[in-house]
Amino acid sequence: MAEPEKILRMRTVLDRTGLSRSTIYRKMREGTFPRQVEISEHCRGWRESAINRWMADPAAYRENVSAEPLPASAVLARPRLLA
């Protein structure tokens, strides 16, 4: 029986990759680092297999980014606090 996929949290990913938190988020936006998966409502992490693929060849890694736009409800969900 195959073992279930492990989910890595931020601290583990920082330790394994040697990247800073801001670099990880920038690379995620650029599509050059694996995207997070939702664990629960307030908790996210990365699939260990995705981090391992990135670590095998960071320069060539490209995330399969969907061309679908975000729904308007997701974009407007947070009201601006400053005018």
DAMOZI-V149081 format. One record per residue. PHI is phi in whole degrees, -180 to 180 (999 if undefined). D_CENTER is the distance of its C-alpha to the mean C-alpha in Angstrom with 2 decimals. Layout:
# DAMOZI-V149081
phi:PHI d_center:D_CENTER
phi:PHI d_center:D_CENTER
This chain:
# DAMOZI-V149081
phi:999 d_center:27.70
phi:-72 d_center:24.13
phi:-75 d_center:22.04
phi:-67 d_center:19.20
phi:-63 d_center:15.61
phi:-87 d_center:14.48
phi:-109 d_center:11.46
phi:-101 d_center:10.62
phi:-90 d_center:10.37
phi:-54 d_center:9.62
phi:-59 d_center:13.18
phi:-66 d_center:13.18
phi:-66 d_center:10.26
phi:-60 d_center:12.18
phi:-65 d_center:15.33
phi:-71 d_center:14.51
phi:-92 d_center:13.15
phi:78 d_center:15.44
phi:-88 d_center:13.16
phi:-85 d_center:13.41
phi:-58 d_center:11.01
phi:-66 d_center:11.86
phi:-67 d_center:11.40
phi:-60 d_center:7.79
phi:-66 d_center:7.25
phi:-65 d_center:9.95
phi:-65 d_center:8.79
phi:-63 d_center:5.64
phi:-62 d_center:8.65
phi:-76 d_center:10.85
phi:85 d_center:9.18
phi:-107 d_center:9.88
phi:-148 d_center:6.79
phi:-58 d_center:4.90
phi:-79 d_center:2.60
phi:-78 d_center:3.06
phi:-115 d_center:6.79
phi:-81 d_center:9.55
phi:-94 d_center:12.10
phi:-150 d_center:14.59
phi:-58 d_center:15.38
phi:-117 d_center:14.25
phi:-136 d_center:11.95
phi:-132 d_center:8.33
phi:-160 d_center:7.21
phi:-120 d_center:6.20
phi:-68 d_center:9.07
phi:-59 d_center:11.45
phi:-63 d_center:12.62
phi:-68 d_center:9.53
phi:-66 d_center:9.57
phi:-64 d_center:13.31
phi:-63 d_center:13.32
phi:-63 d_center:11.55
phi:-66 d_center:14.07
phi:-65 d_center:16.88
phi:-158 d_center:16.76
phi:-60 d_center:14.30
phi:-68 d_center:16.58
phi:-97 d_center:16.69
phi:-68 d_center:13.10
phi:-138 d_center:12.25
phi:-79 d_center:9.69
phi:-75 d_center:11.98
phi:-93 d_center:11.64
phi:-72 d_center:13.99
phi:-85 d_center:16.88
phi:-69 d_center:17.37
phi:-73 d_center:17.62
phi:-69 d_center:16.38
phi:-67 d_center:19.32
phi:-58 d_center:21.52
phi:-63 d_center:21.22
phi:-74 d_center:17.51
phi:-75 d_center:18.41
phi:-98 d_center:21.53
phi:-66 d_center:20.49
phi:-109 d_center:20.68
phi:-71 d_center:24.07
phi:-74 d_center:24.62
phi:-90 d_center:26.47
phi:-108 d_center:28.19
phi:-80 d_center:30.51
